[in-house]
Amino acid sequence: MINEKYMIKIRKKVLAAMLLAAATLLPTEAFSINRPTKVFMFGFASSFNDSMVYLTDIQTIDTAWIDTRSNFIYGRQDFSYQFAEHLRSNENPYPTAIIVFAEKRKDIEKKFLKLRKRYTNPKKGVFTIKNIDTNTFRFKSVTPDTPEATYTKEQLKAAIKKEKDDLKKKQKEAKKQLKADQKAKKQAKQKAMDEAKQRAKELKNNKQ
């Protein structure tokens, strides 16, 4: 028979996990301000038609925009499209392009070397890497079409603070609601058990 104390411990862990999930699974619009910052970026592309892969130099984007909630760069698809269009016009008519970025130089260098190593490893397949230098192709900044693109530093700071405060409030409400739901579920379960015991008791008395 399973130890009751052990089951209580398990239930507490499950409840804690559910509370954490409820706190994070909020609508994305709850906190979605883009902040301007400098990033480092490189592009990578390949094609199903051949073993050639394309890799740009690491480039500096002086003004990029990062979503303060997801930490994704604004216009990621636009950056990828820029690189794909360059390749379509000059190198390969059917490229599949992506971009990789980081806010720190050392981080982007690690990602760059890791990706390059993957495609120079014979065990992973035989690929030919073609470097696309900055004299050949350079990414252009992508500005969001959202209000914060026109904010002053003070306005942007205030907007980010407000969104953070709103997110904390929604997380608190989600935790409170989940606890209330758990309590109601527990009470309903206990009521059902009590009713079952009562019915069993009545049946036993009737047989006597």
One Martini backbone bead per residue (centre of mass of N, CA, C, O) as a GRO file, in nm:
protein
  208
    1MET     BB    1   0.097   0.035   0.021
    2ILE     BB    2   0.074   0.362  -0.006
    3ASN     BB    3   0.211   0.623   0.132
    4GLU     BB    4   0.056   0.906   0.247
    5LYS     BB    5   0.295   1.104   0.277
    6TYR     BB    6   0.401   1.063  -0.009
    7MET     BB    7   0.144   1.164  -0.158
    8ILE     BB    8   0.146   1.448  -0.039
    9LYS     BB    9   0.421   1.528  -0.155
   10ILE     BB   10   0.343   1.492  -0.452
   11ARG     BB   11   0.104   1.693  -0.457
   12LYS     BB   12   0.276   1.942  -0.388
   13LYS     BB   13   0.456   1.930  -0.640
   14VAL     BB   14   0.230   1.950  -0.848
   15LEU     BB   15   0.117   2.222  -0.750
   16ALA     BB   16   0.376   2.385  -0.795
   17ALA     BB   17   0.389   2.333  -1.101
   18MET     BB   18   0.112   2.461  -1.168
   19LEU     BB   19   0.175   2.743  -1.063
   20LEU     BB   20   0.408   2.797  -1.255
   21ALA     BB   21   0.249   2.760  -1.518
   22ALA     BB   22   0.032   2.978  -1.464
   23ALA     BB   23   0.244   3.217  -1.447
   24THR     BB   24   0.348   3.170  -1.760
   25LEU     BB   25   0.054   3.115  -1.904
   26LEU     BB   26   0.025   3.395  -2.064
   27PRO     BB   27  -0.050   3.635  -2.247
   28THR     BB   28   0.163   3.791  -2.467
   29GLU     BB   29   0.035   4.087  -2.430
   30ALA     BB   30   0.120   4.137  -2.129
   31PHE     BB   31   0.440   4.137  -2.241
   32SER     BB   32   0.530   4.361  -2.526
   33ILE     BB   33   0.824   4.516  -2.530
   34ASN     BB   34   1.046   4.701  -2.721
   35ARG     BB   35   1.401   4.716  -2.708
   36PRO     BB   36   1.678   4.893  -2.759
   37THR     BB   37   1.979   4.748  -2.918
   38LYS     BB   38   2.276   4.590  -2.939
   39VAL     BB   39   2.381   4.350  -3.191
   40PHE     BB   40   2.479   4.022  -3.288
   41MET     BB   41   2.517   3.882  -3.629
   42PHE     BB   42   2.421   3.591  -3.829
   43GLY     BB   43   2.411   3.400  -4.127
   44PHE     BB   44   2.221   3.111  -4.252
   45ALA     BB   45   2.244   2.870  -4.533
   46SER     BB   46   2.049   2.638  -4.732
   47SER     BB   47   2.007   2.341  -4.950
   48PHE     BB   48   1.852   2.061  -5.100
   49ASN     BB   49   2.032   2.058  -5.379
   50ASP     BB   50   2.295   2.085  -5.191
   51SER     BB   51   2.618   2.116  -4.998
   52MET     BB   52   2.580   2.414  -4.970
   53VAL     BB   53   2.683   2.669  -4.742
   54TYR     BB   54   2.595   2.977  -4.567
   55LEU     BB   55   2.814   3.239  -4.419
   56THR     BB   56   2.838   3.500  -4.233
   57ASP     BB   57   2.946   3.740  -4.078
   58ILE     BB   58   2.987   3.911  -3.802
   59GLN     BB   59   2.745   4.150  -3.705
   60THR     BB   60   2.658   4.490  -3.637
   61ILE     BB   61   2.365   4.608  -3.465
   62ASP     BB   62   2.297   4.905  -3.329
   63THR     BB   63   1.966   4.881  -3.395
   64ALA     BB   64   1.772   4.680  -3.206
   65TRP     BB   65   1.483   4.467  -3.117
   66ILE     BB   66   1.365   4.351  -2.796
   67ASP     BB   67   1.171   4.138  -2.638
   68THR     BB   68   1.097   4.152  -2.295
   69ARG     BB   69   0.967   3.859  -2.281
   70SER     BB   70   1.118   3.659  -2.510
   71ASN     BB   71   1.398   3.770  -2.645
   72PHE     BB   72   1.324   3.849  -2.923
   73ILE     BB   73   1.375   3.957  -3.232
   74TYR     BB   74   1.281   4.198  -3.425
   75GLY     BB   75   1.249   4.079  -3.748
   76ARG     BB   76   1.361   3.795  -3.810
   77GLN     BB   77   1.233   3.739  -4.090
   78ASP     BB   78   1.356   3.988  -4.228
   79PHE     BB   79   1.652   3.908  -4.200
   80SER     BB   80   1.626   3.639  -4.350
   81TYR     BB   81   1.523   3.765  -4.613
   82GLN     BB   82   1.767   3.932  -4.685
   83PHE     BB   83   1.956   3.688  -4.722
   84ALA     BB   84   1.787   3.525  -4.925
   85GLU     BB   85   1.779   3.745  -5.148
   86HIS     BB   86   2.079   3.756  -5.197
   87LEU     BB   87   2.108   3.459  -5.284
   88ARG     BB   88   1.901   3.461  -5.517
   89SER     BB   89   2.070   3.686  -5.679
   90ASN     BB   90   2.386   3.535  -5.642
   91GLU     BB   91   2.374   3.201  -5.566
   92ASN     BB   92   2.068   3.085  -5.473
   93PRO     BB   93   1.732   3.005  -5.557
   94TYR     BB   94   1.697   2.788  -5.278
   95PRO     BB   95   1.694   2.917  -4.986
   96THR     BB   96   1.751   2.859  -4.629
   97ALA     BB   97   1.711   3.109  -4.384
   98ILE     BB   98   1.896   3.233  -4.099
   99ILE     BB   99   1.930   3.378  -3.770
  100VAL     BB  100   2.186   3.488  -3.537
  101PHE     BB  101   2.186   3.614  -3.194
  102ALA     BB  102   2.343   3.867  -2.972
  103GLU     BB  103   2.448   4.091  -2.707
  104LYS     BB  104   2.718   3.929  -2.706
  105ARG     BB  105   3.013   3.859  -2.847
  106LYS     BB  106   3.085   3.586  -2.709
  107ASP     BB  107   2.814   3.446  -2.780
  108ILE     BB  108   2.826   3.462  -3.093
  109GLU     BB  109   3.097   3.313  -3.124
  110LYS     BB  110   3.001   3.042  -3.013
  111LYS     BB  111   2.775   2.997  -3.222
  112PHE     BB  112   2.949   3.015  -3.473
  113LEU     BB  113   3.151   2.782  -3.409
  114LYS     BB  114   2.940   2.559  -3.371
  115LEU     BB  115   2.818   2.571  -3.658
  116ARG     BB  116   3.079   2.535  -3.817
  117LYS     BB  117   3.159   2.262  -3.693
  118ARG     BB  118   2.915   2.099  -3.792
  119TYR     BB  119   3.000   2.160  -4.116
  120THR     BB  120   3.314   2.025  -4.062
  121ASN     BB  121   3.197   1.745  -3.990
  122PRO     BB  122   3.214   1.435  -4.133
  123LYS     BB  123   2.989   1.292  -3.954
  124LYS     BB  124   2.759   1.509  -4.064
  125GLY     BB  125   2.896   1.555  -4.340
  126VAL     BB  126   2.934   1.696  -4.668
  127PHE     BB  127   3.047   2.034  -4.673
  128THR     BB  128   3.025   2.364  -4.817
  129ILE     BB  129   3.165   2.669  -4.722
  130LYS     BB  130   3.033   3.000  -4.771
  131ASN     BB  131   3.152   3.311  -4.739
  132ILE     BB  132   2.984   3.619  -4.635
  133ASP     BB  133   3.076   3.923  -4.649
  134THR     BB  134   3.029   4.265  -4.576
  135ASN     BB  135   3.087   4.354  -4.877
  136THR     BB  136   2.841   4.177  -4.989
  137PHE     BB  137   2.679   4.167  -4.702
  138ARG     BB  138   2.417   4.357  -4.516
  139PHE     BB  139   2.241   4.426  -4.260
  140LYS     BB  140   1.925   4.570  -4.181
  141SER     BB  141   1.740   4.744  -3.999
  142VAL     BB  142   1.448   4.680  -3.783
  143THR     BB  143   1.153   4.857  -3.735
  144PRO     BB  144   0.899   4.892  -3.544
  145ASP     BB  145   0.524   4.930  -3.563
  146THR     BB  146   0.538   5.043  -3.274
  147PRO     BB  147   0.519   5.289  -3.036
  148GLU     BB  148   0.817   5.255  -2.904
  149ALA     BB  149   0.978   5.371  -3.155
  150THR     BB  150   0.892   5.685  -3.043
  151TYR     BB  151   1.021   5.682  -2.782
  152THR     BB  152   1.158   5.779  -2.520
  153LYS     BB  153   1.347   5.678  -2.264
  154GLU     BB  154   1.135   5.745  -2.048
  155GLN     BB  155   0.889   5.611  -2.184
  156LEU     BB  156   1.011   5.327  -2.208
  157LYS     BB  157   1.064   5.279  -1.909
  158ALA     BB  158   0.766   5.312  -1.821
  159ALA     BB  159   0.646   5.087  -2.001
  160ILE     BB  160   0.806   4.850  -1.886
  161LYS     BB  161   0.714   4.880  -1.593
  162LYS     BB  162   0.413   4.843  -1.645
  163GLU     BB  163   0.430   4.558  -1.771
  164LYS     BB  164   0.558   4.423  -1.525
  165ASP     BB  165   0.333   4.488  -1.325
  166ASP     BB  166   0.107   4.345  -1.485
  167LEU     BB  167   0.235   4.065  -1.481
  168LYS     BB  168   0.245   4.025  -1.175
  169LYS     BB  169  -0.059   4.053  -1.134
  170LYS     BB  170  -0.142   3.810  -1.318
  171GLN     BB  171   0.019   3.596  -1.165
  172LYS     BB  172  -0.124   3.632  -0.895
  173GLU     BB  173  -0.410   3.567  -1.001
  174ALA     BB  174  -0.344   3.283  -1.108
  175LYS     BB  175  -0.263   3.159  -0.836
  176LYS     BB  176  -0.526   3.216  -0.687
  177GLN     BB  177  -0.714   3.056  -0.880
  178LEU     BB  178  -0.573   2.782  -0.855
  179LYS     BB  179  -0.616   2.748  -0.552
  180ALA     BB  180  -0.925   2.761  -0.564
  181ASP     BB  181  -0.962   2.517  -0.751
  182GLN     BB  182  -0.820   2.312  -0.567
  183LYS     BB  183  -1.011   2.345  -0.326
  184ALA     BB  184  -1.274   2.269  -0.472
  185LYS     BB  185  -1.180   1.988  -0.561
  186LYS     BB  186  -1.124   1.877  -0.278
  187GLN     BB  187  -1.410   1.917  -0.165
  188ALA     BB  188  -1.557   1.742  -0.376
  189LYS     BB  189  -1.404   1.481  -0.313
  190GLN     BB  190  -1.481   1.465  -0.013
  191LYS     BB  191  -1.786   1.457  -0.056
  192ALA     BB  192  -1.791   1.196  -0.224
  193MET     BB  193  -1.665   1.018  -0.004
  194ASP     BB  194  -1.876   1.067   0.216
  195GLU     BB  195  -2.119   0.962   0.053
  196ALA     BB  196  -2.006   0.677   0.008
  197LYS     BB  197  -1.984   0.600   0.307
  198GLN     BB  198  -2.283   0.643   0.374
  199ARG     BB  199  -2.396   0.431   0.176
  200ALA     BB  200  -2.239   0.192   0.293
  201LYS     BB  201  -2.361   0.211   0.575
  202GLU     BB  202  -2.662   0.175   0.491
  203LEU     BB  203  -2.630  -0.103   0.358
  204LYS     BB  204  -2.528  -0.248   0.612
  205ASN     BB  205  -2.781  -0.189   0.788
  206ASN     BB  206  -2.992  -0.327   0.598
  207LYS     BB  207  -2.872  -0.618   0.622
  208GLN     BB  208  -2.924  -0.624   0.940
   0.00000   0.00000   0.00000
